[in-house]
Amino acid sequence: MIVELIGFIATFLVFISFIPKDIKLIRWLNLIGSIFFVIYGFWISAFWTGILNFCLIFVQIWHLFKIYRGKKDTKIQKSQ
C-alpha cells in the first residue's frame, strides 16, 4: 500500500509540474517528484527508474542553483 502511494505521489508531482509557467515551481515539483521516484524505483526493484531519477535530482538542483544565483529568468519565454 505504501509503495503504491509513493508511486502515485511521484507520478502526480511530475505530471503537475508541466502545468505552471514559473520555471522555479516546475523545477521544484520535478525535484520532489524525482525524489519520490527514486524511493519508488528502488523499493520495487526498478533500478533503472531509480538511477535515472537520482541523476535527474542533480539536474534539477543544478538548474535551481543557477536560477537562485540570478543567471536565468524564472519565467518561460513566450515565442513571438
N, C-alpha and C positions, 0 to 999 in steps of 0.2 A: 504494500500500500504506500509506504513512504517513498519508495523508488519511483513509482508512477507519479506521485505528487511532485517530486524533484524534476522529473522529465517534463511534466506539464508546465511547471513554472519556467523552466529553461526555454521551452518552445514558445510560451506566451510572451516572455520578455523579448526574445529575438523577433517575434512577429510584430509586436507593437513598436519596436524600435524603427520600423520602416514608416511609421506614421508621422512623427514630428518633423518639423523643418529645422529645429535647433540642433546643430551638429553635436554640441556638448551632450544634450539629452540622448541623442542617438548613440553616441559613444558609451555613455554610462549604462544605458539599457543593454547594449551589446556586451559590455564588460561583465555585468551581473549575470546576464544570460549565459555567457561563456563559462563563468564560474560554476553555475548550476549544471551545465552540460559536462564539465569535467567530472564533477561528482557523479552524475548520472552515468556517463560513459564508462568510468572505471567500475562503478557499482555493478553494472550489468555485463561487465567484461567486454564492452565495445571499446577496445583500447584505442583504435584509430580515431574514434569520436572524441575520446578524452584527450588524446595527444593534439589533435587539430585545435580543439577549443583551448587547450593550455597555451598553445602558440598564439592564438587569437587574443588571449588575455594580454600578452605583451604588446601586440599591435595596438590594441585599444589604449593601453596605458601610455604608449609612446605618443599616440595622437592626442590624448588628453593632456599630456605633459606639454606638447607643442602649443595646444590651444591656450592653456593657462599661462604659458610664458608669453602669450601675445603674438605668436608667429603665424597664426591662422585665424581667419574670420570665423565666428561661431554660427553663421548662417550660411545655408547652401545658396550659392549664387543662382539666380534665375537666368535661364538662357534668353537671349534677346532676339 
